[in-house]
Amino acid sequence: MIHDIDKLTEQFSLQIIGCSDPEQALIAIYQFLKNHFPMNLLNVLIHDTQRGIFHYRIAVTDERVMIVDEKVKLSTEGRNAALQTLNTAVQNIPNTKQNPATTDVAHYFSVKENGSSLSLTKRIDGSHFLLIGLFAWGVGLYSEIHVQLMKGLFHSITSVMQNIQWQLEVHSEKKRLITENRYLRKRIGYRIVGEETGLQEVMDQIKHAAPLDIPVLLIGETGVGKEVLAHAIHQRSKRATQQLVSINCAAIPDTLLESELFGSEKGESTDELESKQGYFEQADGGSLYMDEISEISLMAQIKLLRCLQTMEVHHVGGKRFVSVDVRVIGATNRDLEAMVEKGQFRQDLWYRFNVFPIRIPPLRERKADIPDMALYYARIKSNEMNLPYDFSFAPESMEQLQNYHWPGNIRELQNVIERKLIISQGKPLSFYELTDTPITPPPNKTPSSLPDFPILDKVIIQHVRKALLLSKGRVEGPGGAAELLGTNPSTLRARMRKYGIKINRLLS
């Protein structure tokens, strides 16, 4: 056996030598293992013992290599079962339906058939373990000979796979940082305009609330920048390295709100072709920004309150609860206390959100910030539109901007600046037409100086649909819609949910 192991180790090393990239190495490893073990699928995942999560990163089949980003939250039984095997280098599971941890995985991926699993476990740090799993359809396919053979190959396989995983993580982190950097530059730049003047009190409150991991309620008129301040809270919290997920509660119909928030299971009762995570699970470990919470129906408020109290979500059409760890930031432009008195908003839910309310002043109360803000947005919009000419402000322009009431707040200021940049054609910007009546074009008409231009959401929907048609409904993998669009499959699925794009309807 020793001689056989040495020979196999040498064969393994020869098979992966010369692989030019991680994907080619994964194909070589898969082919080598399939020559010696029953196998239909090779998985690579990270077991986060502190959070009780299996974070799937790689899946290899006969057809393709898939770089994935799927987090399976383990049940209490599954978590205990997984913890018991941490000191076992090679584990043989004859029937995946009889192990609580693999049962959780099967439930997450909607796998109903029985299978056999042979897994390798290697510690990465105090709470993270690398798991390499061989999976085959059928029961009891791995023998003691397979276990002993895998123990002999353990160090060779785990060392190579850990290096591949590290390369993929570095690449993924680099892409994430580039994307996040672009987003932040577009969204809030490198600072919040007015944080040392008109927003100083607000920023002081954020400074105190952000590190405490408590619910925060942002209160302010439409367009005052509540989402930007939600990002500021998240970036100053201990969850800054995790995701901030945003949802506009008013933009989702009541019939879909529950599944969007808490997720849904594949099946006839939900009319879903595949199980999907809700916003709470997507934000697990990070923050969830819920804009316009006042628009949630009373029935949905009951379920939201239970989720906030227990930090558990129940998929629509599902049978179990899934634990989540989410910091909630709510926002509203309405008087929730008055809505409570009228029976339009639950008092217990208001108490839950109102732990730390932060009131954001409208733009008309912070007019000293307007000159700095106008200059800032003119620079941002000029760069975004790639204008072929420079901009400047007329001498009287700042006084004109400060004398206006700004019922639409910062959002209206941005629109006014953008419109002026377009029609100025390089002439100094002046705002003599500003009065106490907001500047808006007549209904169903486009200003004569501007072309008929589709809104961004419509362009995104058309682009996603085209990618799905070209990929014949495939979301991930080589030739999939995510690859065509240059985005993460999870991000694409989130956009499909947001815009109500259904693959079955698209291809029918």
Buried (B, 14 or more C-beta within 10 A) or exposed (E): EEEEBEEBBEEBEEBBEEBEEBBEBBBBBBEBBBEBBBBBBBBBBBBBBEBBBBBBBBBBBEEBBBBBEBBBBBBEEBBEBBBEBEEEBBBBBBBBBEBBBBBBBBBBBEBEEBBBBBBBBBEBEEEBBBBBBBBBBEBEBBEEEBBEBBEBBBEBBBEBBBEBBEEBEEEBEEEEEEEEEEEEEEEBBEEBBBBEEBBEEBBEBBEEBBEEEEBBBBBBBBBBBBBBBBBBBBBBBEBEEBBBBBBBBEEBEEEEBBBBBBBBBBBEEBEBEEBBBBBBBBBBBBBBBBBBBBBBBEEBBBBBBBBBEEBBBBBBBBEEBBBBBBBBBBBBBBEBEEBBEEEEBBBEBBEBBBBBBBEBBBBBEBBEBBBBBBBBBBEBBBEEEEBEEEBEBBEEBBEBBBEBBBBBBBBBBBBBBBBBBBEBEEEEBBBEEBEEEBBEEEEEEEEEEEEEEEEEEEEBBEBBBEBBEEBEBBBBBEEBBBBBBEBBBBEBBBBBBBEEBBBEEEEE
